[in-house]
């Protein structure tokens, strides 16, 4: 009998994107960002904003950066819902509502903040409210400066859900 681990988080690397092995949306986003002339990444980003989540560059080994934007067509909004993605009032930064997913995701953001885009695959069980789901997704995280003179960076996260099954 075959058994599989509860969670899989694997860095695949951007060479897979370059070789045409990624989801077409991830490939298009990667190409747009990587081929944007210096100082023009904002223009390249605009087309993809509905599918992106944007985060600060404040990350630690166990906590990914806080989220400040969740696109209307993003994988995170699809998984966690509109109420999570657009709280009416919030005194704390937006975080993924599953603490295990938060902890595991931090490493990918840290790698992306080392100036190398992170491309990977994940399959895991997440808690969204009172529901539990098994989700499989591809994710690309890139960092960029919002303007050429900015002294900070933002992380742009594009997650494409490949499979989503309710478990409870």
N, C-alpha and C positions, 0 to 999 in steps of 0.2 A: 504494500500500500504506500502510495506517495503522500508525503506530508509537505506542507509548505509553511514557511515562517509567517507569523502574524503580520509582519511589516517588512517591506523591502524599500530601501532608499538607495538608489545607485546613481552615481555620477557617470554619465555616458560620454560627455565631452563634446565640444562643438564640432569636431571633425565629422561626427555623425550627421549634423545639420548640413555641413558643407558637402557631404556625400549623398544628400537627398533622402536620408533615413528618418527625418523628423516630420511631425505634423506640418502640413503646408502653411498654416498660419504662423507657427513658430519659425519656419524657414523664411517666410516673407519678412517677419519682424527682425530677425537676426540680420538678414541681408540689408534691410533699410537702415538699421543702426550702424552696422559695421561699414557700410559704404557711404554714410553721410559725411559730407565735407566738414572739416573742423569748424565748430561753432554753429553747425546746422542740425545737430541731433534733435533739437526741439521740433523742428519741422518734420523730421522722420517719425518722431514719437506721436504726433497728433493723429495720424491715421489709425493708430492702434489703441488710442486711449480708451475706447469703450471696452476693450478686452483686457486691459491691464489693471494691476493694483500697483500703487506707488507707495514706497516706504522711505523713511529717513535713512541716513547712513550710520545711525547709532545702534550697534549690535554688540552682543557679548557672546561668549562661548555657549551659553545655554538659553539665550533669549534673542530671537530675531528682531529686526528693527520694527518700530511702531508703524502702522499703516495710516496714511493720511488721505488716500484716494482709492476707491474701489469702483472700477468701470461697470456700467450697466449690463454689459455682456460678459463680465469676467467669470472665470471658473470659481473663484472664491464666493462671489455673490450667488452664483447658481447653487453651490454647495451649502452655504451658511444662511442664505436668505437676505431679502431686502432690509428687514428690521435690523439685522446685525450690520450690514454694509452701510446703512444710512441712519444711524441713531439720531433721534430728535435732539437729544442733549447728551453731551459726554464730557466728563471732567477728566477722564483718563484716555490715553492713546488707544486706538483701535488695535485689537490683537485677535489672532485666530482663536476661536472659542474652545479649541481642544488643546489642553496643556501638553499632551504628549507630542502632538504635531508641532506645536510651538518649539519645544525643546529640540526635536529632531531637525527642524528646518533651519535652525540658527547656523549650522555649519555651512550650508549652501550659500547663505547670505554673506558669511565671512569670506568664503572663497571668491564670490563675485566682487566683493569690495577690495580684493587684492588685484583688481584691474583685469581679471579674466572672466568673461561671461561663464556662467554656470548653466549647463544643460544636463538634465537628469530625468529619471523615471522613478515614480514612487507608487507603491500599493500598500494601503494601510486601512485600518478601521479608525474612523473619526466619530466624535460625538458632536452632534449639532442639535442643541436644545435637548429634548428628551429622547431623540432618535439616535440610533447608531447606524453608520453606513460603512460599507467597504468601498473604497474609491481607488481607482488607478488613474494616474495622470502623468503627463509629461510637463516639465517646467523649465523655463528659461529665465534666468535672472541676469540682468545687465545693470551696470552702474554708469551714471553719466552726470555731468555737471549741468544744472538747469540753465546756466549761461556761461560764456567763456571766462568771466571774471569771478564767478561764484567760488567761495572758499569751502563749499560743502558739495556733497554728491547726493543723488537719490538712487534708490534701487527700483528698477522697473521689473515687475514679475508678470510673466505670461504663463498661466497654467491651463493646459488643455485636458479636460477630463475625458478619459478613454472608456471608463466603465464606472458605473455607480449602482450599487445594490444596497437596499435597506436590509439591515441584519436584525433589527428589533422593532 
